[in-house]
Amino acid sequence: MIITISGRPGSGKSAVARVLAAELGLDHVSAGDFMRQMAHERGVSILELSHSAEGDIAIDHEIDARTRMLGETRDDFVIDARLAWHFLPESIKVFLDVRPEVAAARIYGAQRGIEHENIDLAATQRAIEARSRSETDRYRRYYGIDYADPSHFDLVVDTSDLDITGVVARIRSFIEGYGG
């Protein structure tokens, strides 16, 4: 079983994927970790790396190659990544949505050191909007897709008013009834 968790920044992709994987006894993989690691290695923020990726397709291709390789060499994992559903088409595809103000509060509250643009809630919301625009534009240009189009997914969950347990419960309920 391969489950891909996509979603907007701040929707809880990584946390939900981590808990879901643990509950199902599957491995957890995060493209966000790939991106944060790449940003750290380059000494830039996630937003700065995202902007760099606008002119350097190699950044996205590196993440995409890691995702494809996982699908070719492994099974039984949950991956949180914006485009994993695209590169792992046989997966169970889940999209997590979230209202912008909730996303900003979550990301600002996490206080990740590498995301130094998040100096206050308003700055965090602006950074999320800029990152989302950057990613949406790149994915349209590189792959001709809108990663947030709900028609790509088997299940869409708005996480704005749910805790991780509630989101995971919805996904598990869906998986139990999933027919392929």
PyMOL CGO cylinders between C-alpha atoms (Angstrom):
from pymol import cmd
from pymol.cgo import CYLINDER

trace = [
    CYLINDER, 0.00, 0.00, 0.00, 1.26, 3.46, -0.92, 0.3, 1, 1, 1, 1, 1, 1,
    CYLINDER, 1.26, 3.46, -0.92, -0.59, 6.51, 0.37, 0.3, 1, 1, 1, 1, 1, 1,
    CYLINDER, -0.59, 6.51, 0.37, 0.29, 9.95, -0.95, 0.3, 1, 1, 1, 1, 1, 1,
    CYLINDER, 0.29, 9.95, -0.95, -0.62, 12.96, 1.19, 0.3, 1, 1, 1, 1, 1, 1,
    CYLINDER, -0.62, 12.96, 1.19, -0.62, 16.25, -0.68, 0.3, 1, 1, 1, 1, 1, 1,
    CYLINDER, -0.62, 16.25, -0.68, -1.95, 19.59, 0.43, 0.3, 1, 1, 1, 1, 1, 1,
    CYLINDER, -1.95, 19.59, 0.43, -1.45, 23.25, 0.99, 0.3, 1, 1, 1, 1, 1, 1,
    CYLINDER, -1.45, 23.25, 0.99, 1.29, 24.60, 3.25, 0.3, 1, 1, 1, 1, 1, 1,
    CYLINDER, 1.29, 24.60, 3.25, 0.16, 24.39, 6.87, 0.3, 1, 1, 1, 1, 1, 1,
    CYLINDER, 0.16, 24.39, 6.87, -2.51, 21.78, 6.20, 0.3, 1, 1, 1, 1, 1, 1,
    CYLINDER, -2.51, 21.78, 6.20, -0.75, 19.24, 8.38, 0.3, 1, 1, 1, 1, 1, 1,
    CYLINDER, -0.75, 19.24, 8.38, 0.65, 16.97, 5.65, 0.3, 1, 1, 1, 1, 1, 1,
    CYLINDER, 0.65, 16.97, 5.65, 3.74, 15.85, 7.53, 0.3, 1, 1, 1, 1, 1, 1,
    CYLINDER, 3.74, 15.85, 7.53, 2.10, 15.43, 10.93, 0.3, 1, 1, 1, 1, 1, 1,
    CYLINDER, 2.10, 15.43, 10.93, -0.89, 13.57, 9.48, 0.3, 1, 1, 1, 1, 1, 1,
    CYLINDER, -0.89, 13.57, 9.48, 1.32, 11.34, 7.30, 0.3, 1, 1, 1, 1, 1, 1,
    CYLINDER, 1.32, 11.34, 7.30, 3.58, 10.53, 10.26, 0.3, 1, 1, 1, 1, 1, 1,
    CYLINDER, 3.58, 10.53, 10.26, 0.65, 9.54, 12.52, 0.3, 1, 1, 1, 1, 1, 1,
    CYLINDER, 0.65, 9.54, 12.52, -1.18, 7.68, 9.73, 0.3, 1, 1, 1, 1, 1, 1,
    CYLINDER, -1.18, 7.68, 9.73, 1.96, 5.69, 8.87, 0.3, 1, 1, 1, 1, 1, 1,
    CYLINDER, 1.96, 5.69, 8.87, 2.50, 4.77, 12.52, 0.3, 1, 1, 1, 1, 1, 1,
    CYLINDER, 2.50, 4.77, 12.52, -1.12, 3.66, 12.97, 0.3, 1, 1, 1, 1, 1, 1,
    CYLINDER, -1.12, 3.66, 12.97, -1.01, 1.56, 9.79, 0.3, 1, 1, 1, 1, 1, 1,
    CYLINDER, -1.01, 1.56, 9.79, 2.46, 0.13, 10.48, 0.3, 1, 1, 1, 1, 1, 1,
    CYLINDER, 2.46, 0.13, 10.48, 3.89, 1.72, 7.32, 0.3, 1, 1, 1, 1, 1, 1,
    CYLINDER, 3.89, 1.72, 7.32, 7.07, 3.72, 6.75, 0.3, 1, 1, 1, 1, 1, 1,
    CYLINDER, 7.07, 3.72, 6.75, 6.80, 7.51, 6.52, 0.3, 1, 1, 1, 1, 1, 1,
    CYLINDER, 6.80, 7.51, 6.52, 8.63, 9.62, 3.93, 0.3, 1, 1, 1, 1, 1, 1,
    CYLINDER, 8.63, 9.62, 3.93, 8.45, 13.41, 3.56, 0.3, 1, 1, 1, 1, 1, 1,
    CYLINDER, 8.45, 13.41, 3.56, 9.34, 15.47, 0.50, 0.3, 1, 1, 1, 1, 1, 1,
    CYLINDER, 9.34, 15.47, 0.50, 9.17, 18.48, 2.82, 0.3, 1, 1, 1, 1, 1, 1,
    CYLINDER, 9.17, 18.48, 2.82, 12.15, 16.97, 4.61, 0.3, 1, 1, 1, 1, 1, 1,
    CYLINDER, 12.15, 16.97, 4.61, 13.90, 16.66, 1.22, 0.3, 1, 1, 1, 1, 1, 1,
    CYLINDER, 13.90, 16.66, 1.22, 13.19, 20.35, 0.60, 0.3, 1, 1, 1, 1, 1, 1,
    CYLINDER, 13.19, 20.35, 0.60, 14.19, 21.50, 4.10, 0.3, 1, 1, 1, 1, 1, 1,
    CYLINDER, 14.19, 21.50, 4.10, 17.41, 19.47, 3.82, 0.3, 1, 1, 1, 1, 1, 1,
    CYLINDER, 17.41, 19.47, 3.82, 18.19, 21.01, 0.44, 0.3, 1, 1, 1, 1, 1, 1,
    CYLINDER, 18.19, 21.01, 0.44, 17.47, 24.52, 1.81, 0.3, 1, 1, 1, 1, 1, 1,
    CYLINDER, 17.47, 24.52, 1.81, 19.69, 23.88, 4.83, 0.3, 1, 1, 1, 1, 1, 1,
    CYLINDER, 19.69, 23.88, 4.83, 22.51, 22.55, 2.64, 0.3, 1, 1, 1, 1, 1, 1,
    CYLINDER, 22.51, 22.55, 2.64, 22.30, 25.74, 0.55, 0.3, 1, 1, 1, 1, 1, 1,
    CYLINDER, 22.30, 25.74, 0.55, 21.94, 28.02, 3.58, 0.3, 1, 1, 1, 1, 1, 1,
    CYLINDER, 21.94, 28.02, 3.58, 18.60, 29.44, 2.45, 0.3, 1, 1, 1, 1, 1, 1,
    CYLINDER, 18.60, 29.44, 2.45, 14.99, 29.38, 3.65, 0.3, 1, 1, 1, 1, 1, 1,
    CYLINDER, 14.99, 29.38, 3.65, 12.28, 27.18, 2.15, 0.3, 1, 1, 1, 1, 1, 1,
    CYLINDER, 12.28, 27.18, 2.15, 10.80, 30.28, 0.50, 0.3, 1, 1, 1, 1, 1, 1,
    CYLINDER, 10.80, 30.28, 0.50, 14.20, 31.22, -0.97, 0.3, 1, 1, 1, 1, 1, 1,
    CYLINDER, 14.20, 31.22, -0.97, 14.71, 27.68, -2.26, 0.3, 1, 1, 1, 1, 1, 1,
    CYLINDER, 14.71, 27.68, -2.26, 11.21, 27.77, -3.76, 0.3, 1, 1, 1, 1, 1, 1,
    CYLINDER, 11.21, 27.77, -3.76, 12.09, 31.02, -5.57, 0.3, 1, 1, 1, 1, 1, 1,
    CYLINDER, 12.09, 31.02, -5.57, 15.37, 29.49, -6.76, 0.3, 1, 1, 1, 1, 1, 1,
    CYLINDER, 15.37, 29.49, -6.76, 13.43, 26.53, -8.11, 0.3, 1, 1, 1, 1, 1, 1,
    CYLINDER, 13.43, 26.53, -8.11, 11.50, 28.92, -10.37, 0.3, 1, 1, 1, 1, 1, 1,
    CYLINDER, 11.50, 28.92, -10.37, 14.67, 29.29, -12.47, 0.3, 1, 1, 1, 1, 1, 1,
    CYLINDER, 14.67, 29.29, -12.47, 16.34, 25.98, -11.64, 0.3, 1, 1, 1, 1, 1, 1,
    CYLINDER, 16.34, 25.98, -11.64, 14.24, 22.99, -12.63, 0.3, 1, 1, 1, 1, 1, 1,
    CYLINDER, 14.24, 22.99, -12.63, 16.92, 20.70, -11.19, 0.3, 1, 1, 1, 1, 1, 1,
    CYLINDER, 16.92, 20.70, -11.19, 15.60, 21.40, -7.67, 0.3, 1, 1, 1, 1, 1, 1,
    CYLINDER, 15.60, 21.40, -7.67, 12.14, 20.03, -8.44, 0.3, 1, 1, 1, 1, 1, 1,
    CYLINDER, 12.14, 20.03, -8.44, 13.59, 17.24, -10.56, 0.3, 1, 1, 1, 1, 1, 1,
    CYLINDER, 13.59, 17.24, -10.56, 15.73, 16.07, -7.64, 0.3, 1, 1, 1, 1, 1, 1,
    CYLINDER, 15.73, 16.07, -7.64, 12.70, 15.84, -5.36, 0.3, 1, 1, 1, 1, 1, 1,
    CYLINDER, 12.70, 15.84, -5.36, 10.62, 14.22, -8.11, 0.3, 1, 1, 1, 1, 1, 1,
    CYLINDER, 10.62, 14.22, -8.11, 13.34, 11.65, -8.82, 0.3, 1, 1, 1, 1, 1, 1,
    CYLINDER, 13.34, 11.65, -8.82, 13.48, 10.69, -5.14, 0.3, 1, 1, 1, 1, 1, 1,
    CYLINDER, 13.48, 10.69, -5.14, 9.71, 10.26, -5.15, 0.3, 1, 1, 1, 1, 1, 1,
    CYLINDER, 9.71, 10.26, -5.15, 9.65, 8.13, -8.31, 0.3, 1, 1, 1, 1, 1, 1,
    CYLINDER, 9.65, 8.13, -8.31, 12.50, 5.98, -6.99, 0.3, 1, 1, 1, 1, 1, 1,
    CYLINDER, 12.50, 5.98, -6.99, 10.57, 5.25, -3.81, 0.3, 1, 1, 1, 1, 1, 1,
    CYLINDER, 10.57, 5.25, -3.81, 7.61, 4.02, -5.82, 0.3, 1, 1, 1, 1, 1, 1,
    CYLINDER, 7.61, 4.02, -5.82, 9.83, 1.84, -7.97, 0.3, 1, 1, 1, 1, 1, 1,
    CYLINDER, 9.83, 1.84, -7.97, 11.82, 0.29, -5.15, 0.3, 1, 1, 1, 1, 1, 1,
    CYLINDER, 11.82, 0.29, -5.15, 9.51, 0.19, -2.15, 0.3, 1, 1, 1, 1, 1, 1,
    CYLINDER, 9.51, 0.19, -2.15, 5.99, -0.49, -1.07, 0.3, 1, 1, 1, 1, 1, 1,
    CYLINDER, 5.99, -0.49, -1.07, 4.00, 0.02, 2.10, 0.3, 1, 1, 1, 1, 1, 1,
    CYLINDER, 4.00, 0.02, 2.10, 4.70, 3.67, 2.92, 0.3, 1, 1, 1, 1, 1, 1,
    CYLINDER, 4.70, 3.67, 2.92, 2.99, 6.99, 3.40, 0.3, 1, 1, 1, 1, 1, 1,
    CYLINDER, 2.99, 6.99, 3.40, 4.59, 9.98, 1.70, 0.3, 1, 1, 1, 1, 1, 1,
    CYLINDER, 4.59, 9.98, 1.70, 3.72, 13.61, 2.19, 0.3, 1, 1, 1, 1, 1, 1,
    CYLINDER, 3.72, 13.61, 2.19, 4.66, 15.58, -0.89, 0.3, 1, 1, 1, 1, 1, 1,
    CYLINDER, 4.66, 15.58, -0.89, 2.83, 18.08, -3.07, 0.3, 1, 1, 1, 1, 1, 1,
    CYLINDER, 2.83, 18.08, -3.07, 3.27, 16.03, -6.26, 0.3, 1, 1, 1, 1, 1, 1,
    CYLINDER, 3.27, 16.03, -6.26, 3.69, 12.47, -4.98, 0.3, 1, 1, 1, 1, 1, 1,
    CYLINDER, 3.69, 12.47, -4.98, 0.22, 11.62, -6.32, 0.3, 1, 1, 1, 1, 1, 1,
    CYLINDER, 0.22, 11.62, -6.32, 1.46, 12.60, -9.79, 0.3, 1, 1, 1, 1, 1, 1,
    CYLINDER, 1.46, 12.60, -9.79, 4.62, 10.49, -9.65, 0.3, 1, 1, 1, 1, 1, 1,
    CYLINDER, 4.62, 10.49, -9.65, 3.01, 7.56, -7.81, 0.3, 1, 1, 1, 1, 1, 1,
    CYLINDER, 3.01, 7.56, -7.81, -0.25, 7.20, -9.77, 0.3, 1, 1, 1, 1, 1, 1,
    CYLINDER, -0.25, 7.20, -9.77, -1.21, 3.83, -8.27, 0.3, 1, 1, 1, 1, 1, 1,
    CYLINDER, -1.21, 3.83, -8.27, -1.24, 5.27, -4.75, 0.3, 1, 1, 1, 1, 1, 1,
    CYLINDER, -1.24, 5.27, -4.75, -4.23, 6.19, -2.63, 0.3, 1, 1, 1, 1, 1, 1,
    CYLINDER, -4.23, 6.19, -2.63, -4.23, 9.97, -3.17, 0.3, 1, 1, 1, 1, 1, 1,
    CYLINDER, -4.23, 9.97, -3.17, -5.23, 12.30, -0.33, 0.3, 1, 1, 1, 1, 1, 1,
    CYLINDER, -5.23, 12.30, -0.33, -5.30, 16.12, -0.41, 0.3, 1, 1, 1, 1, 1, 1,
    CYLINDER, -5.30, 16.12, -0.41, -5.37, 18.21, 2.77, 0.3, 1, 1, 1, 1, 1, 1,
    CYLINDER, -5.37, 18.21, 2.77, -6.87, 21.67, 2.44, 0.3, 1, 1, 1, 1, 1, 1,
    CYLINDER, -6.87, 21.67, 2.44, -6.74, 24.47, 5.01, 0.3, 1, 1, 1, 1, 1, 1,
    CYLINDER, -6.74, 24.47, 5.01, -7.90, 28.07, 5.32, 0.3, 1, 1, 1, 1, 1, 1,
    CYLINDER, -7.90, 28.07, 5.32, -5.01, 30.55, 4.87, 0.3, 1, 1, 1, 1, 1, 1,
    CYLINDER, -5.01, 30.55, 4.87, -5.29, 32.10, 8.34, 0.3, 1, 1, 1, 1, 1, 1,
    CYLINDER, -5.29, 32.10, 8.34, -5.21, 28.66, 10.00, 0.3, 1, 1, 1, 1, 1, 1,
    CYLINDER, -5.21, 28.66, 10.00, -2.19, 27.65, 7.91, 0.3, 1, 1, 1, 1, 1, 1,
    CYLINDER, -2.19, 27.65, 7.91, -0.32, 30.80, 8.91, 0.3, 1, 1, 1, 1, 1, 1,
    CYLINDER, -0.32, 30.80, 8.91, -1.04, 30.25, 12.60, 0.3, 1, 1, 1, 1, 1, 1,
    CYLINDER, -1.04, 30.25, 12.60, 0.17, 26.65, 12.40, 0.3, 1, 1, 1, 1, 1, 1,
    CYLINDER, 0.17, 26.65, 12.40, 3.37, 27.45, 10.52, 0.3, 1, 1, 1, 1, 1, 1,
    CYLINDER, 3.37, 27.45, 10.52, 4.20, 30.49, 12.64, 0.3, 1, 1, 1, 1, 1, 1,
    CYLINDER, 4.20, 30.49, 12.64, 3.53, 28.46, 15.78, 0.3, 1, 1, 1, 1, 1, 1,
    CYLINDER, 3.53, 28.46, 15.78, 5.95, 25.73, 14.65, 0.3, 1, 1, 1, 1, 1, 1,
    CYLINDER, 5.95, 25.73, 14.65, 8.85, 28.22, 14.74, 0.3, 1, 1, 1, 1, 1, 1,
    CYLINDER, 8.85, 28.22, 14.74, 11.10, 26.24, 12.41, 0.3, 1, 1, 1, 1, 1, 1,
    CYLINDER, 11.10, 26.24, 12.41, 14.51, 27.88, 12.44, 0.3, 1, 1, 1, 1, 1, 1,
    CYLINDER, 14.51, 27.88, 12.44, 15.11, 27.45, 8.71, 0.3, 1, 1, 1, 1, 1, 1,
    CYLINDER, 15.11, 27.45, 8.71, 11.95, 29.46, 7.95, 0.3, 1, 1, 1, 1, 1, 1,
    CYLINDER, 11.95, 29.46, 7.95, 13.42, 32.76, 9.10, 0.3, 1, 1, 1, 1, 1, 1,
    CYLINDER, 13.42, 32.76, 9.10, 10.94, 34.83, 7.07, 0.3, 1, 1, 1, 1, 1, 1,
    CYLINDER, 10.94, 34.83, 7.07, 8.24, 33.91, 9.61, 0.3, 1, 1, 1, 1, 1, 1,
    CYLINDER, 8.24, 33.91, 9.61, 8.88, 36.84, 11.96, 0.3, 1, 1, 1, 1, 1, 1,
    CYLINDER, 8.88, 36.84, 11.96, 5.20, 37.34, 12.79, 0.3, 1, 1, 1, 1, 1, 1,
    CYLINDER, 5.20, 37.34, 12.79, 1.81, 36.00, 11.74, 0.3, 1, 1, 1, 1, 1, 1,
    CYLINDER, 1.81, 36.00, 11.74, 1.31, 38.49, 8.90, 0.3, 1, 1, 1, 1, 1, 1,
    CYLINDER, 1.31, 38.49, 8.90, 4.78, 37.82, 7.48, 0.3, 1, 1, 1, 1, 1, 1,
    CYLINDER, 4.78, 37.82, 7.48, 4.13, 34.09, 7.71, 0.3, 1, 1, 1, 1, 1, 1,
    CYLINDER, 4.13, 34.09, 7.71, 0.88, 34.43, 5.76, 0.3, 1, 1, 1, 1, 1, 1,
    CYLINDER, 0.88, 34.43, 5.76, 2.64, 36.50, 3.08, 0.3, 1, 1, 1, 1, 1, 1,
    CYLINDER, 2.64, 36.50, 3.08, 5.42, 33.88, 2.85, 0.3, 1, 1, 1, 1, 1, 1,
    CYLINDER, 5.42, 33.88, 2.85, 2.87, 31.07, 2.49, 0.3, 1, 1, 1, 1, 1, 1,
    CYLINDER, 2.87, 31.07, 2.49, 1.06, 32.98, -0.27, 0.3, 1, 1, 1, 1, 1, 1,
    CYLINDER, 1.06, 32.98, -0.27, 4.33, 33.66, -2.10, 0.3, 1, 1, 1, 1, 1, 1,
    CYLINDER, 4.33, 33.66, -2.10, 5.45, 30.03, -1.75, 0.3, 1, 1, 1, 1, 1, 1,
    CYLINDER, 5.45, 30.03, -1.75, 2.08, 28.75, -2.95, 0.3, 1, 1, 1, 1, 1, 1,
    CYLINDER, 2.08, 28.75, -2.95, 2.14, 31.04, -5.99, 0.3, 1, 1, 1, 1, 1, 1,
    CYLINDER, 2.14, 31.04, -5.99, 5.69, 29.96, -6.77, 0.3, 1, 1, 1, 1, 1, 1,
    CYLINDER, 5.69, 29.96, -6.77, 4.89, 26.26, -6.51, 0.3, 1, 1, 1, 1, 1, 1,
    CYLINDER, 4.89, 26.26, -6.51, 1.59, 26.52, -8.41, 0.3, 1, 1, 1, 1, 1, 1,
    CYLINDER, 1.59, 26.52, -8.41, 3.28, 28.42, -11.24, 0.3, 1, 1, 1, 1, 1, 1,
    CYLINDER, 3.28, 28.42, -11.24, 6.22, 25.98, -11.41, 0.3, 1, 1, 1, 1, 1, 1,
    CYLINDER, 6.22, 25.98, -11.41, 4.05, 22.87, -11.44, 0.3, 1, 1, 1, 1, 1, 1,
    CYLINDER, 4.05, 22.87, -11.44, 1.88, 24.30, -14.20, 0.3, 1, 1, 1, 1, 1, 1,
    CYLINDER, 1.88, 24.30, -14.20, 4.93, 25.25, -16.22, 0.3, 1, 1, 1, 1, 1, 1,
    CYLINDER, 4.93, 25.25, -16.22, 6.91, 22.03, -15.61, 0.3, 1, 1, 1, 1, 1, 1,
    CYLINDER, 6.91, 22.03, -15.61, 4.13, 19.44, -15.61, 0.3, 1, 1, 1, 1, 1, 1,
    CYLINDER, 4.13, 19.44, -15.61, 0.97, 21.17, -16.85, 0.3, 1, 1, 1, 1, 1, 1,
    CYLINDER, 0.97, 21.17, -16.85, -0.89, 20.41, -13.60, 0.3, 1, 1, 1, 1, 1, 1,
    CYLINDER, -0.89, 20.41, -13.60, -2.59, 22.24, -10.77, 0.3, 1, 1, 1, 1, 1, 1,
    CYLINDER, -2.59, 22.24, -10.77, -1.51, 20.35, -7.65, 0.3, 1, 1, 1, 1, 1, 1,
    CYLINDER, -1.51, 20.35, -7.65, -4.54, 21.60, -5.69, 0.3, 1, 1, 1, 1, 1, 1,
    CYLINDER, -4.54, 21.60, -5.69, -7.18, 20.49, -8.20, 0.3, 1, 1, 1, 1, 1, 1,
    CYLINDER, -7.18, 20.49, -8.20, -9.42, 18.15, -6.18, 0.3, 1, 1, 1, 1, 1, 1,
    CYLINDER, -9.42, 18.15, -6.18, -10.12, 15.97, -9.23, 0.3, 1, 1, 1, 1, 1, 1,
    CYLINDER, -10.12, 15.97, -9.23, -6.61, 14.49, -8.88, 0.3, 1, 1, 1, 1, 1, 1,
    CYLINDER, -6.61, 14.49, -8.88, -7.39, 12.95, -5.49, 0.3, 1, 1, 1, 1, 1, 1,
    CYLINDER, -7.39, 12.95, -5.49, -9.34, 10.05, -4.07, 0.3, 1, 1, 1, 1, 1, 1,
    CYLINDER, -9.34, 10.05, -4.07, -10.07, 12.00, -0.87, 0.3, 1, 1, 1, 1, 1, 1,
    CYLINDER, -10.07, 12.00, -0.87, -9.99, 15.70, 0.07, 0.3, 1, 1, 1, 1, 1, 1,
    CYLINDER, -9.99, 15.70, 0.07, -10.07, 16.70, 3.75, 0.3, 1, 1, 1, 1, 1, 1,
    CYLINDER, -10.07, 16.70, 3.75, -10.27, 20.29, 5.04, 0.3, 1, 1, 1, 1, 1, 1,
    CYLINDER, -10.27, 20.29, 5.04, -8.09, 20.23, 8.15, 0.3, 1, 1, 1, 1, 1, 1,
    CYLINDER, -8.09, 20.23, 8.15, -8.90, 23.76, 9.30, 0.3, 1, 1, 1, 1, 1, 1,
    CYLINDER, -8.90, 23.76, 9.30, -11.24, 22.70, 12.11, 0.3, 1, 1, 1, 1, 1, 1,
    CYLINDER, -11.24, 22.70, 12.11, -9.84, 19.22, 12.78, 0.3, 1, 1, 1, 1, 1, 1,
    CYLINDER, -9.84, 19.22, 12.78, -6.98, 18.01, 14.92, 0.3, 1, 1, 1, 1, 1, 1,
    CYLINDER, -6.98, 18.01, 14.92, -4.54, 15.39, 13.63, 0.3, 1, 1, 1, 1, 1, 1,
    CYLINDER, -4.54, 15.39, 13.63, -6.54, 12.57, 15.20, 0.3, 1, 1, 1, 1, 1, 1,
    CYLINDER, -6.54, 12.57, 15.20, -9.69, 13.68, 13.37, 0.3, 1, 1, 1, 1, 1, 1,
    CYLINDER, -9.69, 13.68, 13.37, -7.91, 13.96, 10.02, 0.3, 1, 1, 1, 1, 1, 1,
    CYLINDER, -7.91, 13.96, 10.02, -6.26, 10.56, 10.42, 0.3, 1, 1, 1, 1, 1, 1,
    CYLINDER, -6.26, 10.56, 10.42, -9.60, 9.00, 11.39, 0.3, 1, 1, 1, 1, 1, 1,
    CYLINDER, -9.60, 9.00, 11.39, -11.21, 10.34, 8.19, 0.3, 1, 1, 1, 1, 1, 1,
    CYLINDER, -11.21, 10.34, 8.19, -8.39, 8.99, 6.06, 0.3, 1, 1, 1, 1, 1, 1,
    CYLINDER, -8.39, 8.99, 6.06, -8.44, 5.59, 7.78, 0.3, 1, 1, 1, 1, 1, 1,
    CYLINDER, -8.44, 5.59, 7.78, -12.20, 5.35, 7.32, 0.3, 1, 1, 1, 1, 1, 1,
    CYLINDER, -12.20, 5.35, 7.32, -11.78, 6.12, 3.63, 0.3, 1, 1, 1, 1, 1, 1,
    CYLINDER, -11.78, 6.12, 3.63, -8.96, 3.57, 3.23, 0.3, 1, 1, 1, 1, 1, 1,
    CYLINDER, -8.96, 3.57, 3.23, -11.05, 0.86, 4.88, 0.3, 1, 1, 1, 1, 1, 1,
    CYLINDER, -11.05, 0.86, 4.88, -13.70, 1.36, 2.19, 0.3, 1, 1, 1, 1, 1, 1,
    CYLINDER, -13.70, 1.36, 2.19, -11.25, 2.02, -0.67, 0.3, 1, 1, 1, 1, 1, 1,
    CYLINDER, -11.25, 2.02, -0.67, -11.80, -0.20, -3.65, 0.3, 1, 1, 1, 1, 1, 1,
    CYLINDER, -11.80, -0.20, -3.65, -8.93, 0.90, -5.82, 0.3, 1, 1, 1, 1, 1, 1,
]
cmd.load_cgo(trace, "trace")
